[in-house]
Amino acid sequence: MVNSSYEVFEDNFNFLTKETEEYEEYKIFNVTLNPVIGGHAETEDISVLEFANY
């Protein structure tokens, strides 16, 4: 692929659900996959082969 690059976030975030007989509880996350002003998610470059493992 021309001009392709691959990155992975350095930190993970936990997405957990909690289900009872009465309800299901979860948090909503918004993830932007391009750099934003004021953003704080750090990434590191990876190879296309490493990316394919995800």
Biopython code that builds the backbone (N, CA, C, O; Angstrom):
import numpy as np
from Bio.PDB.StructureBuilder import StructureBuilder

atoms = [
    (1, "MET", "N", (0.839, -1.180, 0.000)),
    (1, "MET", "CA", (0.000, 0.000, 0.000)),
    (1, "MET", "C", (0.883, 1.242, 0.000)),
    (1, "MET", "O", (1.893, 1.289, 0.703)),
    (2, "VAL", "N", (0.520, 2.209, -0.757)),
    (2, "VAL", "CA", (1.283, 3.440, -0.867)),
    (2, "VAL", "C", (0.977, 4.345, 0.322)),
    (2, "VAL", "O", (-0.185, 4.541, 0.678)),
    (3, "ASN", "N", (2.029, 4.896, 0.936)),
    (3, "ASN", "CA", (1.897, 5.847, 2.047)),
    (3, "ASN", "C", (1.095, 5.304, 3.229)),
    (3, "ASN", "O", (0.372, 6.053, 3.886)),
    (4, "SER", "N", (1.217, 4.026, 3.496)),
    (4, "SER", "CA", (0.516, 3.439, 4.641)),
    (4, "SER", "C", (1.415, 3.452, 5.862)),
    (4, "SER", "O", (2.630, 3.291, 5.756)),
    (5, "SER", "N", (0.811, 3.645, 7.015)),
    (5, "SER", "CA", (1.530, 3.522, 8.277)),
    (5, "SER", "C", (0.609, 2.840, 9.273)),
    (5, "SER", "O", (-0.614, 2.881, 9.138)),
    (6, "TYR", "N", (1.204, 2.221, 10.263)),
    (6, "TYR", "CA", (0.451, 1.453, 11.246)),
    (6, "TYR", "C", (0.946, 1.818, 12.630)),
    (6, "TYR", "O", (2.151, 1.905, 12.865)),
    (7, "GLU", "N", (0.009, 2.033, 13.548)),
    (7, "GLU", "CA", (0.343, 2.420, 14.912)),
    (7, "GLU", "C", (-0.566, 1.684, 15.879)),
    (7, "GLU", "O", (-1.647, 1.221, 15.518)),
    (8, "VAL", "N", (-0.107, 1.589, 17.099)),
    (8, "VAL", "CA", (-0.902, 0.994, 18.165)),
    (8, "VAL", "C", (-0.877, 1.958, 19.350)),
    (8, "VAL", "O", (0.137, 2.604, 19.615)),
    (9, "PHE", "N", (-2.003, 2.048, 20.058)),
    (9, "PHE", "CA", (-2.041, 2.873, 21.261)),
    (9, "PHE", "C", (-1.141, 2.255, 22.324)),
    (9, "PHE", "O", (-1.111, 1.034, 22.476)),
    (10, "GLU", "N", (-0.412, 3.084, 23.056)),
    (10, "GLU", "CA", (0.469, 2.594, 24.109)),
    (10, "GLU", "C", (-0.319, 2.108, 25.320)),
    (10, "GLU", "O", (0.102, 1.161, 25.984)),
    (11, "ASP", "N", (-1.440, 2.728, 25.615)),
    (11, "ASP", "CA", (-2.260, 2.344, 26.764)),
    (11, "ASP", "C", (-3.579, 1.735, 26.287)),
    (11, "ASP", "O", (-4.121, 2.125, 25.253)),
    (12, "ASN", "N", (-4.073, 0.788, 27.049)),
    (12, "ASN", "CA", (-5.388, 0.200, 26.791)),
    (12, "ASN", "C", (-6.423, 0.891, 27.661)),
    (12, "ASN", "O", (-6.085, 1.565, 28.634)),
    (13, "PHE", "N", (-7.670, 0.720, 27.305)),
    (13, "PHE", "CA", (-8.719, 1.129, 28.223)),
    (13, "PHE", "C", (-9.640, -0.055, 28.430)),
    (13, "PHE", "O", (-9.874, -0.849, 27.519)),
    (14, "ASN", "N", (-10.154, -0.160, 29.634)),
    (14, "ASN", "CA", (-11.000, -1.304, 29.976)),
    (14, "ASN", "C", (-12.442, -1.010, 29.614)),
    (14, "ASN", "O", (-12.979, 0.050, 29.938)),
    (15, "PHE", "N", (-13.052, -1.954, 28.944)),
    (15, "PHE", "CA", (-14.477, -1.860, 28.648)),
    (15, "PHE", "C", (-15.130, -3.057, 29.321)),
    (15, "PHE", "O", (-14.974, -4.196, 28.881)),
    (16, "LEU", "N", (-15.852, -2.786, 30.378)),
    (16, "LEU", "CA", (-16.498, -3.844, 31.135)),
    (16, "LEU", "C", (-18.004, -3.640, 31.132)),
    (16, "LEU", "O", (-18.484, -2.507, 31.154)),
    (17, "THR", "N", (-18.738, -4.728, 31.105)),
    (17, "THR", "CA", (-20.184, -4.655, 31.258)),
    (17, "THR", "C", (-20.573, -5.394, 32.526)),
    (17, "THR", "O", (-19.917, -6.351, 32.937)),
    (18, "LYS", "N", (-21.633, -4.940, 33.124)),
    (18, "LYS", "CA", (-22.148, -5.571, 34.332)),
    (18, "LYS", "C", (-23.624, -5.868, 34.071)),
    (18, "LYS", "O", (-24.413, -4.966, 33.788)),
    (19, "GLU", "N", (-23.977, -7.135, 34.170)),
    (19, "GLU", "CA", (-25.354, -7.523, 33.869)),
    (19, "GLU", "C", (-25.995, -8.156, 35.097)),
    (19, "GLU", "O", (-25.420, -9.041, 35.730)),
    (20, "THR", "N", (-27.197, -7.684, 35.419)),
    (20, "THR", "CA", (-27.988, -8.281, 36.490)),
    (20, "THR", "C", (-29.314, -8.711, 35.878)),
    (20, "THR", "O", (-29.534, -8.554, 34.677)),
    (21, "GLU", "N", (-30.181, -9.246, 36.701)),
    (21, "GLU", "CA", (-31.505, -9.631, 36.208)),
    (21, "GLU", "C", (-32.314, -8.408, 35.778)),
    (21, "GLU", "O", (-33.221, -8.519, 34.954)),
    (22, "GLU", "N", (-31.983, -7.238, 36.339)),
    (22, "GLU", "CA", (-32.778, -6.040, 36.095)),
    (22, "GLU", "C", (-32.218, -5.132, 35.005)),
    (22, "GLU", "O", (-32.984, -4.443, 34.331)),
    (23, "TYR", "N", (-30.898, -5.115, 34.818)),
    (23, "TYR", "CA", (-30.313, -4.160, 33.877)),
    (23, "TYR", "C", (-28.926, -4.597, 33.438)),
    (23, "TYR", "O", (-28.334, -5.519, 33.998)),
    (24, "GLU", "N", (-28.428, -3.913, 32.427)),
    (24, "GLU", "CA", (-27.049, -4.082, 31.983)),
    (24, "GLU", "C", (-26.369, -2.721, 32.072)),
    (24, "GLU", "O", (-26.900, -1.730, 31.571)),
    (25, "GLU", "N", (-25.200, -2.663, 32.706)),
    (25, "GLU", "CA", (-24.495, -1.401, 32.917)),
    (25, "GLU", "C", (-23.209, -1.398, 32.102)),
    (25, "GLU", "O", (-22.479, -2.388, 32.070)),
    (26, "TYR", "N", (-22.942, -0.284, 31.449)),
    (26, "TYR", "CA", (-21.724, -0.160, 30.656)),
    (26, "TYR", "C", (-21.381, 1.315, 30.496)),
    (26, "TYR", "O", (-22.228, 2.189, 30.681)),
    (27, "LYS", "N", (-20.124, 1.575, 30.150)),
    (27, "LYS", "CA", (-19.677, 2.935, 29.872)),
    (27, "LYS", "C", (-19.556, 3.107, 28.368)),
    (27, "LYS", "O", (-19.312, 2.142, 27.643)),
    (28, "ILE", "N", (-19.725, 4.327, 27.905)),
    (28, "ILE", "CA", (-19.569, 4.634, 26.488)),
    (28, "ILE", "C", (-18.252, 5.369, 26.298)),
    (28, "ILE", "O", (-17.969, 6.340, 26.999)),
    (29, "PHE", "N", (-17.447, 4.904, 25.348)),
    (29, "PHE", "CA", (-16.179, 5.541, 25.017)),
    (29, "PHE", "C", (-16.254, 6.090, 23.604)),
    (29, "PHE", "O", (-16.821, 5.456, 22.715)),
    (30, "ASN", "N", (-15.688, 7.255, 23.398)),
    (30, "ASN", "CA", (-15.525, 7.812, 22.059)),
    (30, "ASN", "C", (-14.045, 7.788, 21.733)),
    (30, "ASN", "O", (-13.236, 8.368, 22.456)),
    (31, "VAL", "N", (-13.691, 7.124, 20.656)),
    (31, "VAL", "CA", (-12.293, 7.001, 20.261)),
    (31, "VAL", "C", (-12.133, 7.630, 18.889)),
    (31, "VAL", "O", (-12.837, 7.270, 17.945)),
    (32, "THR", "N", (-11.207, 8.568, 18.782)),
    (32, "THR", "CA", (-10.898, 9.209, 17.511)),
    (32, "THR", "C", (-9.598, 8.615, 16.998)),
    (32, "THR", "O", (-8.606, 8.562, 17.725)),
    (33, "LEU", "N", (-9.600, 8.171, 15.753)),
    (33, "LEU", "CA", (-8.429, 7.493, 15.213)),
    (33, "LEU", "C", (-7.507, 8.407, 14.426)),
    (33, "LEU", "O", (-6.674, 7.938, 13.651)),
    (34, "ASN", "N", (-7.654, 9.695, 14.620)),
    (34, "ASN", "CA", (-6.731, 10.654, 14.018)),
    (34, "ASN", "C", (-6.314, 11.649, 15.102)),
    (34, "ASN", "O", (-7.059, 11.860, 16.059)),
    (35, "PRO", "N", (-5.145, 12.258, 14.967)),
    (35, "PRO", "CA", (-4.680, 13.197, 15.995)),
    (35, "PRO", "C", (-5.649, 14.370, 16.178)),
    (35, "PRO", "O", (-6.191, 14.901, 15.208)),
    (36, "VAL", "N", (-5.855, 14.760, 17.427)),
    (36, "VAL", "CA", (-6.710, 15.910, 17.729)),
    (36, "VAL", "C", (-5.962, 16.853, 18.665)),
    (36, "VAL", "O", (-5.145, 16.418, 19.477)),
    (37, "ILE", "N", (-6.245, 18.133, 18.543)),
    (37, "ILE", "CA", (-5.648, 19.136, 19.426)),
    (37, "ILE", "C", (-6.119, 18.858, 20.849)),
    (37, "ILE", "O", (-7.316, 18.714, 21.095)),
    (38, "GLY", "N", (-5.189, 18.784, 21.767)),
    (38, "GLY", "CA", (-5.531, 18.511, 23.164)),
    (38, "GLY", "C", (-5.664, 17.031, 23.477)),
    (38, "GLY", "O", (-5.919, 16.665, 24.624)),
    (39, "GLY", "N", (-5.495, 16.169, 22.473)),
    (39, "GLY", "CA", (-5.573, 14.733, 22.716)),
    (39, "GLY", "C", (-4.380, 14.254, 23.511)),
    (39, "GLY", "O", (-3.333, 14.902, 23.510)),
    (40, "HIS", "N", (-4.523, 13.132, 24.188)),
    (40, "HIS", "CA", (-3.438, 12.671, 25.046)),
    (40, "HIS", "C", (-3.092, 11.190, 24.857)),
    (40, "HIS", "O", (-2.314, 10.648, 25.642)),
    (41, "ALA", "N", (-3.640, 10.533, 23.856)),
    (41, "ALA", "CA", (-3.329, 9.127, 23.616)),
    (41, "ALA", "C", (-2.019, 9.017, 22.848)),
    (41, "ALA", "O", (-1.880, 9.582, 21.764)),
    (42, "GLU", "N", (-1.076, 8.300, 23.404)),
    (42, "GLU", "CA", (0.222, 8.101, 22.765)),
    (42, "GLU", "C", (0.180, 6.833, 21.920)),
    (42, "GLU", "O", (-0.468, 5.856, 22.295)),
    (43, "THR", "N", (0.860, 6.845, 20.794)),
    (43, "THR", "CA", (0.924, 5.672, 19.921)),
    (43, "THR", "C", (2.379, 5.356, 19.600)),
    (43, "THR", "O", (3.274, 6.178, 19.796)),
    (44, "GLU", "N", (2.589, 4.142, 19.104)),
    (44, "GLU", "CA", (3.916, 3.780, 18.616)),
    (44, "GLU", "C", (3.752, 3.075, 17.274)),
    (44, "GLU", "O", (2.765, 2.378, 17.038)),
    (45, "ASP", "N", (4.727, 3.267, 16.409)),
    (45, "ASP", "CA", (4.702, 2.659, 15.087)),
    (45, "ASP", "C", (4.872, 1.148, 15.192)),
    (45, "ASP", "O", (5.644, 0.658, 16.015)),
    (46, "ILE", "N", (4.145, 0.414, 14.352)),
    (46, "ILE", "CA", (4.298, -1.033, 14.252)),
    (46, "ILE", "C", (4.338, -1.414, 12.784)),
    (46, "ILE", "O", (3.971, -0.616, 11.921)),
    (47, "SER", "N", (4.775, -2.614, 12.502)),
    (47, "SER", "CA", (4.841, -3.095, 11.124)),
    (47, "SER", "C", (3.470, -3.582, 10.674)),
    (47, "SER", "O", (2.581, -3.806, 11.496)),
    (48, "VAL", "N", (3.307, -3.743, 9.383)),
    (48, "VAL", "CA", (2.051, -4.261, 8.836)),
    (48, "VAL", "C", (1.795, -5.677, 9.353)),
    (48, "VAL", "O", (0.638, -6.055, 9.540)),
    (49, "LEU", "N", (2.835, -6.462, 9.585)),
    (49, "LEU", "CA", (2.663, -7.818, 10.099)),
    (49, "LEU", "C", (2.157, -7.801, 11.536)),
    (49, "LEU", "O", (1.300, -8.605, 11.901)),
    (50, "GLU", "N", (2.687, -6.882, 12.360)),
    (50, "GLU", "CA", (2.185, -6.743, 13.724)),
    (50, "GLU", "C", (0.732, -6.282, 13.706)),
    (50, "GLU", "O", (-0.086, -6.779, 14.480)),
    (51, "PHE", "N", (0.406, -5.336, 12.830)),
    (51, "PHE", "CA", (-0.961, -4.823, 12.729)),
    (51, "PHE", "C", (-1.928, -5.936, 12.361)),
    (51, "PHE", "O", (-3.041, -5.993, 12.882)),
    (52, "ALA", "N", (-1.509, -6.816, 11.469)),
    (52, "ALA", "CA", (-2.370, -7.923, 11.033)),
    (52, "ALA", "C", (-2.710, -8.871, 12.187)),
    (52, "ALA", "O", (-3.719, -9.574, 12.123)),
    (53, "ASN", "N", (-1.890, -8.902, 13.233)),
    (53, "ASN", "CA", (-2.158, -9.762, 14.376)),
    (53, "ASN", "C", (-3.314, -9.263, 15.232)),
    (53, "ASN", "O", (-3.854, -10.012, 16.046)),
    (54, "TYR", "N", (-3.693, -8.008, 15.054)),
    (54, "TYR", "CA", (-4.820, -7.480, 15.826)),
    (54, "TYR", "C", (-6.099, -7.891, 15.173)),
    (54, "TYR", "O", (-7.178, -7.551, 15.659)),
]
sb = StructureBuilder()
sb.init_structure("model")
sb.init_model(0)
sb.init_chain("A")
sb.init_seg("    ")
for serial, (resi, resn, name, xyz) in enumerate(atoms, 1):
    if name == "N":
        sb.init_residue(resn, " ", resi, " ")
    sb.init_atom(name, np.array(xyz, "f"), 0.0, 1.0, " ", f" {name:<3s}", serial, name[0])
structure = sb.get_structure()
